[in-house]
Amino acid sequence: MAKGTIYLIVASVVFSLTGYAIHFWLGREMGPAEYGAFGVVLYLMTTINLFITSGIPRSVSKYVAEGNYSTKDIVKYGNRLQLIFCAIVFVLYLGFSGVIANFLKDPSLTPYIRISALAVPTYALYSIYNTGYLNGLRKFGLQALTSMGDSVIKLAAVFGLVLLGFGVGGALAGYVLATLVAFLLAWRFVGPLGKSQALFDWKKLLSFSAPATGFAVAFFLLVSLDLFAVKAMGIGEIEVGYYTSATTVSRAPYYLFSGLAMSLFPSISRSTSTNNADLTASYIRQSMRYMLMLLVPSVLLISVTSKDLLSLVYSSRYIDAAVPLSVLSFGLGFLTIFFVLSHMIMGRGKPGVVLFMALILVAMDIGLNILLIPTYGLTGAAWATTITGLAGMCAAAVYVLREFKTLLGISSLIKISVAATVIYAIAAQVSFPPLWLPAVYTGLFALYAGILWLLKELNKDDLRTVRKVVPLLKSPGIGNRTS
């Protein structure tokens, strides 16, 4: 799983870098108002696509990973179900595009929503082969290579179409084009499949995919409801652009650790199906430790340097988003942990549990946005997400601890918190030009690692793990490896 995690985290880093390059460049090129429109439609498109990119693909990944059924049969039934759901979602989304735009109090979004509807079939095909079959077969290297291809092509397509004068519509079309090419790559990488004697009941896909889809949609609402609420409650077009910049920056940790969730899911599915409790516990403890070791300082530094960070990546025009970002970074950190913990629970075969949690959190988030935005504006929206994320993280952590009898050592949590607090305090006291931020981050992370070493949280075993993993990233055969 360590190999798979590295592959997918590298892909997540490429995804994040290209995605942020698109957002930062469009934010500067378009200005807050037009960029805000792009952000709203993009997040709307992503929410709709979750209906066909999460349930069936996640379900086929689980049953392929378990290795108890005919992979060829799973692919056959998975493709059929995916195409049926794709057709239904596409027709509904396209048909209600005007209604959705009016609900968001901006009829001018209608043509952009219609363009984004074209992403439904391309994302459906891409996800079933990438997130479904390649992930389930644990061909993590090929899955990562396909994801990176999608990211790079998307960057080129968006930049090219916008520079040609197609504006917001061109940017959205770039996403569609890139995903179509990525699907062709994933389809090629899956290759021929053998048929076993154990036949597969297609109803299993539905029983797992329904709650898995519901969870994916609910989770994306948790990270997007604040932006939709800001738009729907008539805060103002420029303010929507400001908040879009804050949400984009705050999601960096989530994008990074989505790779961890993708490798954990099939790995825990396989270890629990074979009743290997020791291996499952090892996956959980090490994943949580390494995630928090990187996540906690990242969240703290984004929060304390929010003003300079926005100036660096978006320009000084977005300074008004600094305070919301300083709060929202914590909320996305909490939701990132909730997301990873939820995939542990789903790997156990209990997607209904995380769906139940997520639906309660969505209701909570809606109520908090309605309560806080009229009084506190953009900062109120950020607090709504942060409070909701904290509640979700705590609930999922308690369930995982009860279900698997392990989570993370208290000693590790204390040492990580102490080291992160030190660099947070330093960053809060020292002022520097925005252009120095990359160097400042590097220096503070080096200090953070040094403190962990002194506290004996980082040790020789960790260094040996790094030495084993890093050569894999340099290997010319990374795309051909499986784990």
Stockholm file with secondary structure:
# STOCKHOLM 1.0

chainA/1-483         MAKGTIYLIVASVVFSLTGYAIHFWLGREMGPAEYGAFGVVLYLMTTINLFITSGIPRSVSKYVAEGNYSTKDIVKYGNRLQLIFCAIVFVLYLGFSGVIANFLKDPSLTPYIRISALAVPTYALYSIYNTGYLNGLRKFGLQALTSMGDSVIKLAAVFGLVLLGFGVGGALAGYVLATLVAFLLAWRFVGPLGKSQALFDWKKLLSFSAPATGFAVAFFLLVSLDLFAVKAMGIGEIEVGYYTSATTVSRAPYYLFSGLAMSLFPSISRSTSTNNADLTASYIRQSMRYMLMLLVPSVLLISVTSKDLLSLVYSSRYIDAAVPLSVLSFGLGFLTIFFVLSHMIMGRGKPGVVLFMALILVAMDIGLNILLIPTYGLTGAAWATTITGLAGMCAAAVYVLREFKTLLGISSLIKISVAATVIYAIAAQVSFPPLWLPAVYTGLFALYAGILWLLKELNKDDLRTVRKVVPLLKSPGIGNRTS
#=GR chainA/1-483 SS CHHHHHHHHHHHHHHHHHHHHHHHHHHHHHCHHHHHHHHHHHHHHHHHHHHHHTHHHHHHHHHHHHTCSCHHHHHHHHHHHHHHHHHHHHHHHHHTHHHHHHHTTCGGGHHHHHHHHTHHHHHHHHHIIIIIIIHHTTCHHHHHHHHHHHHHHHHHHHHHHIIIIIHHHHHHHHHHHHHHHHHHHHHHHHCCCCCCSSCCCTHHHHHHHHHHHHHHHHHHHHHHHHHHHHHHTTCCHHHHHHHHHHHHHHTHHHHHHHHHHHHHHHHHHHHHHTTCHHHHHHHHHHHHHHHHHHHHHHHHHHHHTHHHHHHHHTCGGGGGGHHHHHHHHHHHHHHHHHHHHHHHHHHTTCHHHHHHHHHHHHHHHHHHHHHHHHHHHHHHHHHHHHHHHHHHHHHHHHHHHHHHSCCCCHHHHHHHHHHHHHHHHHHHHCCCCGGGHHHHHHHHHHHHHHHHHHTTSSCHHHHHHHHHHHHHHHCTTGGGCCC
#=GC SS_cons         CHHHHHHHHHHHHHHHHHHHHHHHHHHHHHCHHHHHHHHHHHHHHHHHHHHHHTHHHHHHHHHHHHTCSCHHHHHHHHHHHHHHHHHHHHHHHHHTHHHHHHHTTCGGGHHHHHHHHTHHHHHHHHHIIIIIIIHHTTCHHHHHHHHHHHHHHHHHHHHHHIIIIIHHHHHHHHHHHHHHHHHHHHHHHHCCCCCCSSCCCTHHHHHHHHHHHHHHHHHHHHHHHHHHHHHHTTCCHHHHHHHHHHHHHHTHHHHHHHHHHHHHHHHHHHHHHTTCHHHHHHHHHHHHHHHHHHHHHHHHHHHHTHHHHHHHHTCGGGGGGHHHHHHHHHHHHHHHHHHHHHHHHHHTTCHHHHHHHHHHHHHHHHHHHHHHHHHHHHHHHHHHHHHHHHHHHHHHHHHHHHHHSCCCCHHHHHHHHHHHHHHHHHHHHCCCCGGGHHHHHHHHHHHHHHHHHHTTSSCHHHHHHHHHHHHHHHCTTGGGCCC
//
